Amino acid sequence: MALAQTASSPNSTVAPADVTLPDDPSASKTEAKPEVDPSTAEGEQTKRIFGIIPNFRSVSVDAKLPPLSAGSKFKLMFQDSFDYSAFIYVGILAGVAQAQNSYPEFHHGAAGFGRYYWHSFADNLGGNLMTEAIGPTLTREDPRYYTLGRGGFVRRTGYSISRLFITRTDRGSRSPNISEIVGNGAAAGIANFYYPSQDRTWTKTGQRWLTQVGLDGASNLIKEYWPYLNSKLFRRK
């Protein structure tokens, strides 16, 4: 699953006429390093959000990056899955699931939390593997999130959610986000190998699929607004 740019004020409702979406084929060419307006940090992504949510796949506003090789996609997957922040993130997911008693057969207490934790970790790893590495390598899609960083709330929110269904290819064109939808579906199916037999139904599998897509959608929203929040909350002089 289981996050470098220049953002305009979130109070702006209309984007400049000459601004293209960050996944527009004409908006980015292959370059060795990201190019970001140094005059502001409001569009710059960080490696982690609040030190908890992995943010290695987020691209800052106006950054120009080369296509990812297959090896780089797998590297991103490992960063998202095994960085210390990923273990904290999984712990939060496990705690929420236990509080909701999502799987009664896991029981409560420390032992129950341990069961929730390793299942959540496996879910996160499987989802990241399919949507960030294997899927994008097979479909030649770019698994990174290109921050829009301009326009009003409706425009930016709509853009971030739409990235669940529309993505950028390695060549810079737009494509249906097969890795996200099909990849998470495959990960939900694979999870049936380690969940209890009573949780291997079509309903439970579908719930895990929708939950992971929903988490990715929420993650996109946080990624979109994180540079602005980070700049205003933590970098104010």
C-alpha positions in Angstrom: 0.0 0.0 0.0 -0.9 0.0 2.6 3.5 8.6 -0.2 8.9 17.1 -4.5 6.6 20.4 -6.0 5.1 24.0 -5.9 1.5 24.4 -4.7 -0.7 27.4 -4.9 -3.0 28.5 -2.2 -5.8 26.0 -1.5 -8.2 29.0 -1.5 -7.7 29.4 -5.3 -10.6 27.9 -7.2 -9.3 28.4 -10.8 -6.1 27.0 -12.1 -4.0 29.1 -14.4 -4.8 28.6 -18.1 -1.4 27.4 -19.0 -1.2 24.7 -16.2 -1.6 21.1 -17.2 -2.3 18.2 -15.0 0.8 16.5 -13.6 0.1 13.3 -15.5 -0.4 15.1 -18.8 2.1 13.6 -21.4 3.3 17.1 -22.2 3.9 18.0 -18.5 6.9 15.9 -17.8 9.9 14.6 -19.7 12.7 12.4 -18.6 15.2 14.2 -16.4 17.9 13.0 -14.0 16.5 14.9 -11.0 13.2 16.5 -9.9 13.0 20.2 -10.7 11.1 22.2 -8.1 10.6 25.9 -7.6 12.9 26.6 -4.7 10.9 29.7 -3.7 8.3 27.8 -1.8 7.9 24.5 0.1 4.1 24.4 -0.2 4.3 21.8 -3.0 7.2 19.7 -1.8 6.5 16.2 -0.7 8.3 14.5 2.1 9.2 10.8 2.5 6.8 10.3 5.4 3.6 12.0 6.4 3.5 12.9 10.1 6.4 10.3 10.4 3.8 7.6 10.2 2.4 7.2 6.6 5.0 6.1 4.0 5.1 8.7 1.2 7.9 7.5 -1.0 5.8 7.3 -4.2 4.6 10.9 -4.1 5.9 13.4 -6.7 6.1 17.0 -5.8 4.3 19.7 -7.8 6.0 20.4 -11.1 8.7 17.9 -10.6 10.0 16.2 -13.8 11.1 12.7 -13.3 12.3 9.9 -15.7 10.3 6.7 -16.1 10.8 4.0 -13.4 12.5 0.8 -14.3 11.1 -2.5 -13.1 13.8 -2.6 -10.4 12.9 0.9 -9.2 9.2 -0.1 -8.9 10.1 -3.0 -6.7 12.4 -0.7 -4.7 9.5 1.6 -4.0 7.4 -1.3 -3.0 10.0 -2.4 -0.4 10.3 1.2 0.9 6.5 1.4 1.3 6.3 -2.0 3.0 9.4 -2.2 5.2 10.2 1.4 6.2 9.8 2.0 10.0 6.7 4.1 9.3 5.1 1.2 7.5 5.2 -0.8 10.8 3.6 2.0 12.7 0.9 2.4 10.0 0.2 -1.3 10.0 -0.1 -1.2 13.8 -2.7 1.5 13.6 -4.7 -0.5 11.0 -4.5 -3.6 13.3 -5.6 -1.6 16.3 -8.6 -0.2 14.5 -9.6 -3.7 13.2 -9.3 -5.2 16.6 -11.4 -2.4 18.2 -14.1 -3.0 15.5 -13.8 -6.8 16.2 -13.5 -7.3 12.5 -12.4 -10.9 12.9 -13.9 -12.3 16.2 -11.9 -15.5 15.8 -8.7 -13.5 16.4 -10.0 -12.8 19.9 -8.7 -9.9 22.1 -5.7 -9.0 24.2 -2.1 -9.0 23.1 -2.4 -12.3 21.3 -5.4 -11.1 19.4 -3.6 -7.9 18.5 -0.6 -10.0 17.2 -3.0 -11.9 14.9 -4.5 -8.7 13.6 -1.1 -7.2 13.2 0.5 -9.9 11.0 -2.6 -10.2 8.9 -2.7 -6.5 8.4 1.0 -6.5 7.6 0.5 -9.3 5.0 -2.4 -7.4 3.5 -0.3 -4.2 3.2 2.6 -6.1 1.7 0.5 -8.0 -0.8 -1.3 -4.9 -1.9 1.9 -3.0 -2.3 3.5 -5.9 -4.2 0.6 -6.1 -6.7 -0.2 -2.4 -7.1 3.3 -0.9 -7.0 5.6 -3.6 -8.4 4.2 -6.6 -10.2 1.1 -4.8 -11.7 2.9 -1.7 -12.9 5.8 -3.7 -14.3 3.4 -5.9 -16.4 1.1 -3.0 -17.5 4.0 -0.5 -17.8 2.2 1.9 -15.6 3.8 4.5 -13.3 2.8 3.7 -9.6 3.7 7.2 -8.4 1.3 9.9 -7.2 1.8 13.1 -9.1 0.6 16.0 -6.9 -1.7 18.5 -8.6 -1.2 21.2 -6.0 -3.3 23.9 -7.8 -6.9 24.8 -7.9 -9.7 24.7 -5.4 -10.8 22.0 -3.0 -13.2 20.4 -5.4 -10.7 20.2 -8.3 -7.9 18.8 -6.2 -10.1 16.4 -4.3 -11.6 15.1 -7.6 -8.2 14.8 -9.1 -6.8 12.8 -6.1 -9.7 10.4 -6.1 -9.6 10.0 -9.9 -6.0 8.6 -9.6 -7.6 5.4 -8.4 -9.0 4.9 -11.9 -6.6 6.9 -14.1 -2.9 6.6 -14.0 0.2 7.5 -16.0 2.1 5.1 -18.1 5.9 4.8 -18.3 5.7 6.6 -21.7 3.8 9.5 -20.1 0.4 8.9 -21.5 -2.8 8.3 -19.5 -4.3 4.9 -18.9 -6.9 3.1 -16.8 -5.3 2.3 -13.5 -5.3 -1.5 -13.9 -2.6 -2.0 -11.3 -4.8 -0.3 -8.6 -8.1 -2.0 -9.3 -7.0 -5.4 -10.6 -3.9 -5.5 -8.4 -5.8 -5.0 -5.2 -8.3 -7.6 -6.3 -5.5 -10.1 -6.8 -4.1 -9.2 -3.4 -7.5 -9.8 -1.8 -7.7 -13.2 -3.4 -4.2 -14.1 -2.3 -5.2 -13.2 1.3 -7.5 -16.2 1.3 -4.5 -18.4 1.7 -3.7 -17.0 5.2 -7.1 -16.0 6.5 -9.3 -18.5 8.5 -11.6 -20.6 6.3 -14.7 -18.8 7.4 -13.2 -15.5 6.1 -12.5 -16.9 2.6 -16.0 -16.2 1.2 -16.7 -14.0 -1.8 -18.2 -11.4 0.5 -15.1 -11.2 2.8 -12.7 -11.2 -0.2 -14.7 -8.3 -1.8 -14.7 -6.4 1.5 -10.9 -6.7 1.7 -10.6 -5.5 -1.9 -12.9 -2.5 -1.4 -11.2 -1.7 1.9 -7.7 -1.6 0.3 -8.9 0.6 -2.6 -10.6 2.9 -0.1 -7.4 3.1 1.9 -5.5 4.0 -1.2 -8.1 6.7 -2.1 -7.8 8.2 1.4 -4.0 8.0 1.0 -4.2 9.9 -2.2 -6.2 12.7 -0.5 -3.7 13.0 2.3 -0.8 13.0 -0.2 -2.5 15.8 -2.2 -2.9 18.2 0.7 0.1 17.1 2.7 2.7 19.6 1.2 0.4 22.5 2.0 -0.3 21.3 5.5 3.3 20.5 6.2 4.4 23.9 5.0 1.8 25.7 7.1 1.9 23.6 10.2 5.6 22.6 10.5 7.7 25.1 8.5 6.2 28.4 9.5 8.9 30.8 10.5 
